[in-house]
Amino acid sequence: MRSYIVIQAQRVMNISYNWLRQYIDCKLTPSELAGALTSIGLETGTVEEVESIKGGLKGLVIGKVLTCVEHPDSDHLHVTTVDLGQGEPVQIVCGAPNVAAGQTVVVATIGTTLYDGDKEFKIKKSKMRGVESLGMICAEDEIGVGTSHDGIIVIEEDIKPGTPAADYFGLTSDYVLEVDLTPNRIDAASHFGVARDLSAWMACHAEPAQLKRPDVESFHVDNPAGDAIKVQVDNYEAAPRFCGINPRRKGGRKPRMAQKKSYSHRSAPHQQYRGHNQLYTPRYRSASPLLRPQHHRRRSDSGAQLSGRHSVRDS
């Protein structure tokens, strides 16, 4: 006789480590945080480091173009010398039409890996038409900060040569914690809800941390005389404050702040951010936590395959 464990749907909340710390002064590492959340009933599975730009702009620095002359054996290449803030200037052959002396640029140094979707290539010492080149002056699309390939990035500000490009662009990595939500824990389907529970845990098991409520100062009625929704509070003692949002924005790109706070994944360089709706997703899990480590598929007597990571059979 064969019996099968019932597979049930369970919600998963992807928590951004950086976003969570905006609501609570938490000094726990991502792995320590995962353990703390699991101990209070918010079972945390994977902890994944994610980058807003694949590679994190490692090996890219800000440089200053000191000289720029035409290549002796090409009608479109230029031979430049670039100050990278370390020792002697380096010679770089560049094919961009807008390169010129005096510019502040982004340079991929020798050994840097650049990404184009799933493809990658490493910057190596090379010769272009017989002239040695020790790096690469980059365009937006080549490093993932934009889509333009009309020419190299020219920085208008006076940035010190040698400054890491990640610092200039304000790039930071994040960690995403995958929290399993049971139907009775919908309060944890938000970062503030998780921060509230974590604050209570830290008061008992670690250094107490202050819970910081989200700032609502910027919320106001845009057009009281227009199509704003009118709300009447009949009992101010029972409901001293009522707030609501009437979204009107249609299509287009998400605001930059919303993009940064969305869970990012490793895809094409210019499509790094997932939407907010993908922070909270359904997944099928075993009804019993004791059975979750078993990952395999079984077939029923009729030959139908039972799908799911945690299908289990006993005889």
RAVENCOR-V948078 format. One record per pair of residues at least 4 apart in sequence whose ideal C-beta (glycine too) atoms are under 7 Angstrom apart, sorted by sequence separation. I is the first residue (numbers start at 1). J is the second residue. D is the distance in whole Angstrom. If there is no record, write none. Layout:
i | j | d
I | J | D
I | J | D
This chain:
i | j | d
16 | 20 | 6
17 | 21 | 7
20 | 24 | 7
28 | 32 | 4
29 | 33 | 7
30 | 34 | 7
31 | 35 | 7
32 | 36 | 6
33 | 37 | 6
34 | 38 | 6
35 | 39 | 6
36 | 40 | 7
38 | 42 | 7
51 | 55 | 7
53 | 57 | 6
99 | 103 | 7
108 | 112 | 4
127 | 131 | 6
138 | 142 | 5
155 | 159 | 6
159 | 163 | 5
163 | 167 | 6
165 | 169 | 6
181 | 185 | 5
189 | 193 | 7
191 | 195 | 6
192 | 196 | 6
193 | 197 | 7
194 | 198 | 6
195 | 199 | 6
197 | 201 | 7
198 | 202 | 6
199 | 203 | 7
201 | 205 | 6
202 | 206 | 5
224 | 228 | 6
235 | 239 | 6
236 | 240 | 6
254 | 258 | 4
256 | 260 | 6
257 | 261 | 6
258 | 262 | 6
267 | 271 | 5
274 | 278 | 4
299 | 303 | 6
300 | 304 | 5
15 | 20 | 6
21 | 26 | 5
28 | 33 | 4
37 | 42 | 4
38 | 43 | 5
51 | 56 | 5
94 | 99 | 5
115 | 120 | 5
127 | 132 | 6
128 | 133 | 5
138 | 143 | 5
140 | 145 | 5
141 | 146 | 6
163 | 168 | 6
166 | 171 | 4
181 | 186 | 7
188 | 193 | 5
202 | 207 | 7
203 | 208 | 5
223 | 228 | 6
254 | 259 | 5
267 | 272 | 7
286 | 291 | 5
299 | 304 | 7
306 | 311 | 4
20 | 26 | 7
38 | 44 | 5
71 | 77 | 4
83 | 89 | 5
84 | 90 | 6
108 | 114 | 6
114 | 120 | 7
127 | 133 | 7
140 | 146 | 3
141 | 147 | 5
187 | 193 | 5
188 | 194 | 5
202 | 208 | 6
222 | 228 | 7
233 | 239 | 5
286 | 292 | 5
299 | 305 | 5
300 | 306 | 6
26 | 33 | 7
37 | 44 | 5
71 | 78 | 6
82 | 89 | 6
113 | 120 | 5
114 | 121 | 6
126 | 133 | 5
140 | 147 | 7
141 | 148 | 6
181 | 188 | 6
202 | 209 | 5
221 | 228 | 5
285 | 292 | 7
28 | 36 | 6
70 | 78 | 6
71 | 79 | 5
81 | 89 | 4
82 | 90 | 6
140 | 148 | 5
141 | 149 | 5
181 | 189 | 6
264 | 272 | 5
297 | 305 | 6
298 | 306 | 6
69 | 78 | 7
113 | 122 | 5
114 | 123 | 7
125 | 134 | 6
139 | 148 | 7
159 | 168 | 6
179 | 188 | 7
188 | 197 | 7
233 | 242 | 6
264 | 273 | 5
265 | 274 | 6
297 | 306 | 7
34 | 44 | 4
68 | 78 | 5
69 | 79 | 5
81 | 91 | 6
82 | 92 | 5
139 | 149 | 5
199 | 209 | 6
264 | 274 | 7
111 | 122 | 7
112 | 123 | 5
231 | 242 | 5
262 | 273 | 5
263 | 274 | 5
68 | 80 | 5
79 | 91 | 7
80 | 92 | 5
111 | 123 | 7
123 | 135 | 6
139 | 151 | 6
199 | 211 | 4
262 | 274 | 5
17 | 30 | 5
34 | 47 | 5
67 | 80 | 6
110 | 123 | 6
123 | 136 | 5
139 | 152 | 5
140 | 153 | 6
231 | 244 | 7
262 | 275 | 6
298 | 311 | 5
67 | 81 | 5
79 | 93 | 6
80 | 94 | 6
109 | 123 | 7
110 | 124 | 7
138 | 152 | 6
139 | 153 | 6
259 | 273 | 4
262 | 276 | 6
295 | 309 | 5
297 | 311 | 6
65 | 80 | 5
66 | 81 | 5
108 | 123 | 5
110 | 125 | 6
137 | 152 | 5
138 | 153 | 6
196 | 211 | 6
229 | 244 | 7
263 | 278 | 6
295 | 310 | 7
296 | 311 | 7
298 | 313 | 4
17 | 33 | 7
31 | 47 | 6
66 | 82 | 7
77 | 93 | 6
78 | 94 | 5
195 | 211 | 6
263 | 279 | 6
294 | 310 | 7
30 | 47 | 5
65 | 82 | 5
66 | 83 | 6
229 | 246 | 6
64 | 82 | 7
77 | 95 | 5
228 | 246 | 7
258 | 276 | 7
292 | 310 | 5
294 | 312 | 5
63 | 82 | 4
64 | 83 | 4
76 | 95 | 6
80 | 99 | 6
291 | 310 | 6
63 | 83 | 6
63 | 84 | 5
78 | 99 | 5
291 | 312 | 5
71 | 93 | 7
192 | 214 | 6
61 | 84 | 6
66 | 89 | 6
84 | 107 | 6
110 | 134 | 6
145 | 169 | 6
219 | 243 | 7
284 | 308 | 5
286 | 310 | 4
82 | 107 | 6
84 | 109 | 7
110 | 135 | 6
285 | 310 | 6
109 | 135 | 5
286 | 312 | 7
108 | 135 | 6
107 | 135 | 5
108 | 136 | 4
114 | 142 | 6
107 | 136 | 7
114 | 143 | 7
115 | 144 | 7
107 | 137 | 6
108 | 138 | 6
68 | 99 | 6
107 | 138 | 7
68 | 100 | 5
105 | 137 | 5
106 | 138 | 5
68 | 101 | 4
65 | 99 | 7
67 | 101 | 5
65 | 100 | 7
66 | 101 | 7
93 | 128 | 4
65 | 101 | 5
65 | 102 | 6
106 | 143 | 7
65 | 103 | 5
93 | 131 | 5
99 | 137 | 6
64 | 104 | 6
65 | 105 | 6
93 | 133 | 4
91 | 132 | 6
92 | 133 | 5
96 | 137 | 7
62 | 104 | 6
63 | 105 | 5
91 | 133 | 7
92 | 134 | 6
91 | 134 | 6
92 | 135 | 5
94 | 137 | 5
96 | 139 | 7
62 | 106 | 6
63 | 107 | 4
90 | 134 | 4
92 | 136 | 7
90 | 135 | 6
92 | 137 | 6
60 | 106 | 6
61 | 107 | 6
60 | 107 | 7
105 | 152 | 6
106 | 153 | 5
60 | 108 | 5
61 | 109 | 6
105 | 153 | 6
59 | 108 | 6
105 | 154 | 6
59 | 109 | 5
105 | 155 | 7
77 | 128 | 6
103 | 154 | 5
104 | 155 | 4
59 | 111 | 6
60 | 112 | 6
77 | 129 | 6
79 | 131 | 6
59 | 112 | 3
98 | 151 | 4
99 | 152 | 6
97 | 151 | 6
98 | 152 | 6
74 | 129 | 5
96 | 151 | 5
104 | 159 | 6
73 | 129 | 4
96 | 152 | 4
98 | 154 | 7
73 | 130 | 6
55 | 113 | 6
71 | 129 | 6
94 | 152 | 7
106 | 165 | 5
55 | 115 | 5
71 | 131 | 6
54 | 115 | 5
85 | 160 | 6
85 | 161 | 4
86 | 162 | 6
84 | 161 | 6
85 | 162 | 2
60 | 138 | 7
83 | 161 | 5
84 | 162 | 6
60 | 143 | 6
57 | 143 | 6
176 | 263 | 6
54 | 144 | 6
53 | 144 | 4
189 | 280 | 6
53 | 145 | 7
62 | 155 | 7
62 | 159 | 5
64 | 161 | 5
63 | 161 | 6
62 | 161 | 6
62 | 162 | 7
61 | 162 | 6
62 | 163 | 4
61 | 163 | 7
61 | 164 | 6
62 | 165 | 6
61 | 165 | 6
60 | 165 | 4
180 | 285 | 7
62 | 168 | 6
57 | 165 | 5
57 | 166 | 4
56 | 166 | 6
57 | 169 | 7
57 | 171 | 6
56 | 171 | 6
56 | 173 | 6
53 | 171 | 6
52 | 171 | 6
51 | 173 | 5
50 | 173 | 7
147 | 270 | 6
49 | 173 | 6
50 | 174 | 5
144 | 269 | 3
49 | 175 | 5
50 | 176 | 5
144 | 270 | 6
48 | 175 | 7
47 | 175 | 6
48 | 176 | 5
47 | 177 | 5
46 | 178 | 5
44 | 177 | 5
45 | 178 | 4
44 | 178 | 7
44 | 179 | 5
45 | 180 | 7
42 | 179 | 5
43 | 180 | 4
37 | 179 | 6
34 | 177 | 6
42 | 185 | 7
33 | 177 | 7
41 | 185 | 7
30 | 175 | 4
42 | 188 | 6
30 | 177 | 7
117 | 268 | 5
42 | 194 | 7
116 | 269 | 7
18 | 172 | 7
115 | 269 | 6
42 | 197 | 7
18 | 174 | 5
17 | 174 | 6
40 | 197 | 6
16 | 174 | 6
17 | 175 | 4
16 | 176 | 6
17 | 177 | 7
15 | 176 | 7
37 | 198 | 7
40 | 201 | 5
14 | 176 | 5
15 | 177 | 4
36 | 198 | 7
14 | 178 | 6
15 | 179 | 6
36 | 201 | 6
12 | 178 | 6
13 | 179 | 5
12 | 179 | 7
12 | 180 | 6
13 | 181 | 5
23 | 191 | 6
12 | 181 | 7
23 | 192 | 5
10 | 180 | 6
11 | 181 | 4
10 | 181 | 7
20 | 191 | 5
24 | 195 | 4
10 | 182 | 7
19 | 191 | 5
23 | 195 | 4
26 | 198 | 7
20 | 194 | 6
24 | 198 | 6
13 | 188 | 6
16 | 191 | 7
20 | 195 | 6
24 | 199 | 6
13 | 189 | 6
15 | 191 | 6
15 | 194 | 6
26 | 209 | 6
25 | 209 | 5
24 | 209 | 5
25 | 210 | 6
24 | 211 | 6
23 | 211 | 7
24 | 212 | 7
23 | 212 | 5
52 | 260 | 7
52 | 264 | 5
54 | 266 | 6
51 | 264 | 7
50 | 264 | 5
50 | 265 | 7
54 | 269 | 6
53 | 269 | 6
53 | 272 | 6
52 | 272 | 5
19 | 261 | 6
16 | 261 | 7
16 | 263 | 7
14 | 263 | 5
14 | 279 | 5
13 | 279 | 7
13 | 280 | 6
11 | 280 | 7
12 | 281 | 5
11 | 282 | 6
12 | 283 | 5
9 | 282 | 6
10 | 283 | 6
9 | 284 | 6
10 | 285 | 4
7 | 284 | 5
8 | 285 | 7
7 | 286 | 6
8 | 287 | 5
5 | 286 | 6
6 | 287 | 5
5 | 287 | 6
5 | 288 | 7
5 | 291 | 6
2 | 301 | 7
7 | 308 | 5
4 | 306 | 7
7 | 310 | 7
7 | 311 | 6
5 | 312 | 5
4 | 313 | 6
2 | 313 | 6
3 | 314 | 6
2 | 315 | 6
